[in-house]
Amino acid sequence: MKKLIVIGDSGHAKVIKDIAVSLDYRIVAVLDDKYTERTDSSIIFSPLIHLNEIIKETNGKLVIAIGSNEIRKKMIEQYDLADEQFVTLVSKAAHISPSVTIGSGTVVMPGAIINADVHIGRQVIINTGAVVEHDNVIGDYCHLSPNATSTGGVTIEQGTHIGAGAIINPQVHIGEWCTVGSGAAVIHDIDGYTTAAGLPAKAIKYRGHRI
Ligand SMILES: CC(C)(COP(=O)(O)OP(=O)(O)OC[C@H]1O[C@@H](n2cnc3c(N)ncnc32)[C@H](O)[C@@H]1OP(=O)(O)O)[C@@H](O)C(=O)NCCC(=O)NCCS
């Protein structure tokens, strides 16, 4: 059986663990700083400080079950984790076109649909019921929340979070490390580091500051 170490133990992690088990992974360790010390039973529960030793001991592959794009990126840098240490988890209940490419560490949740000629980067979350239409390019560390819809030919640069139920019009370009509010309709391009919300979506913050 394939061994898996899960980093993060939130609600998002519950969904990821369900997917992993359905794909015949055995969860050997769960790491989260809510655990104050390491306890070894059939599954190891531990704070993150023990990550490297647990990787060595178990020889498990990794998945980061943390919704924050920034934190996933920081964690990889802090622990110097390589792409080949990660699995790519795609729920059996997702529909993925054969022409899609998906990077390491990415998770695709139940009900997600990813259509033809889409490229999805590393450490991305395609959440429950999200739709990624043909010819999208989704950068590393992005997160498409539940029921977000990215229509044909959209490009989303790295680190961008698309809120639940947001809709992105065809051919739109969204820059890096943006946040799109829940329920937004994105009809124009969005510059990097912008928070945009509403119908139609308008910029409300730039680099965290109100506009
Ligand atoms: C858009 C969003 C990022 C703004 O969060 P924030 O930076 O903390 O900003 P605030 O909550 O201070 O809101 C700023 C303004 O935007 C408005 N606003 C917030 N979210 C909005 C949304 N989804 N749609 C429309 N307007 C929104 C607020 O009412 C407020 O307006 P006001 O200044 O007139 O009172 C956030 O509300 C959001 O929608 N995040 C996505 C959540 C999500 O889908 N998570 C999925 C997890 S799986």
The ligand as an ORCA input file, in Angstrom:
! r2SCAN-3c Opt
* xyz 0 1
  C     -13.599     39.196     -1.024
  C     -12.936     38.784      0.286
  C     -11.565     38.204      0.015
  C     -12.805     40.070      1.088
  O     -12.304     39.775      2.344
  P     -11.524     40.918      3.158
  O     -10.296     41.300      2.415
  O     -11.360     40.432      4.571
  O     -12.468     42.190      3.073
  P     -13.691     42.643      3.994
  O     -14.432     41.492      4.587
  O     -13.137     43.704      4.888
  O     -14.675     43.312      2.936
  C     -14.315     44.479      2.212
  C     -15.560     44.955      1.449
  O     -15.862     44.001      0.418
  C     -17.211     43.504      0.597
  N     -17.176     42.075      0.273
  C     -16.531     41.115      0.950
  N     -16.709     39.933      0.364
  C     -17.488     40.156     -0.717
  C     -18.007     39.297     -1.718
  N     -17.739     37.994     -1.726
  N     -18.760     39.839     -2.691
  C     -19.037     41.197     -2.684
  N     -18.553     42.047     -1.750
  C     -17.787     41.525     -0.787
  C     -17.555     43.760      2.051
  O     -18.943     43.863      2.231
  C     -16.824     45.059      2.303
  O     -17.594     46.108      1.755
  P     -17.769     47.535      2.519
  O     -16.389     48.109      2.587
  O     -18.707     48.275      1.629
  O     -18.314     47.203      3.853
  C     -13.771     37.733      1.075
  O     -14.942     38.270      1.644
  C     -14.150     36.528      0.228
  O     -15.180     36.517     -0.460
  N     -13.275     35.489      0.272
  C     -13.499     34.229     -0.370
  C     -14.028     33.201      0.653
  C     -14.205     31.849      0.045
  O     -14.878     31.665     -0.959
  N     -13.577     30.864      0.657
  C     -13.630     29.509      0.180
  C     -12.868     28.592      1.097
  S     -12.843     26.974      0.506
*
